[in-house]
Amino acid sequence: MIDKAYYETRLTIYFGDLLLSTAVFVASFLWCLQARGALLAVAFVICSAAIYRAGAFMHDIAHRQRDPRMKIFNVFWNLTIGAIILSPSARFYKPHLTHHSTGLFGTRNDPQYLLLRSNRKLAVFVLGFIPFLMPLLNLFDTVAASFGTAIEERLDRYLQRYGYTIGADIDERYKPEVRWYSRFALLLFATYAVLVPEILPLMYAVQVGGWALTTWRIPLEHSMRCHVEASDSRDQITDTFTIETPLDAVLQPLGLRFHTAHHMYPGVPYYNLPALHAELKAKDSDYRRTIVSFWDALRGPKPFELRDDKT
């Protein structure tokens, strides 16, 4: 067990960090509208990284949704970044928490364990095409959810016929929340589509950049070579990578590079993961074996010897 202090909610950090990321996004977006040539490329990369980082707070929200102190932050995020990227945080809850579930992690029923290292066609689709599709899918889903129907839920039910899932079913208690946030996001989108339609291509491009960073991060977290029939808590340690280099913070923001510590204690806020990582590294030999270089994670190290073969 770890000290309960690691779970402490510090809203000043959450709000301060989100506001800074949002400010960088807005400033760089405005810069993109005026820049040309190489400066436009620089502004675009900064803008994409900023919206990606701001959007990544959805991850902490999903794990801490039942913390009453996080409610105000959740509302604020959904009315700002969530509305811009057209994705209410509650749409992320089920697929991500399923990914962390003992018994489901790494199996076919884990919607976020994609076999990107062994299925070349899937890798090309996810890493190369998904970033271009997601902004459009989010827009379509926002329109549908505004009227009480989720496109992703229908797609998920279709895929389940063939033994796959994207975990898109939304818990009944969250459907009203998703509906109202979708209506707000649709209203916001319609407002700038009418008043400043010239920004729509840039908005799409920036979101493609943000989704590219999102998908490129995926192989840095797990081996993703094959599904297992079943898994236990030990698998979440032995099939998870930890990357210490700060240079990876762009691809794995908010402490996601300490991915093993996160899977061991998913309720710990991102700002406490560096300290938790240091403690686990000092005390746990199994944990130390999950630490790999950025390049090893990118290449895909072999599953650790601790992991049983359950294929």
Secondary structure, 3 states (H helix, E strand, C coil): CCCHHHHCCCHHHHHHHHHHHHHHHHHHHHHHHHCCHHHHHHHHHHHHHHHHHHHCHHHHHHHCCCCHHHHHHHHHHHHCHHHHCCCCCHHHHHHHHHHCCCCCCCCCCCCCCCCCCCCHHHHHHHHHHHHHHHHHHHHHHHHHHHCCCCHHHHHHHHHHCCCCCCCCCCCHHHHHHHHHHHHHHHHHHHHHHHHCHHHHHHHHHHHHHHHHHHHHHHHHCCCCCCCCCCCCCCHHHHCCCECCCHHHHCCCCCCCCEHHHHHHCCCCCHHHHHHHHHHHHHHCHHHHCCECCHHHHHHCCCCCCCCCCCC
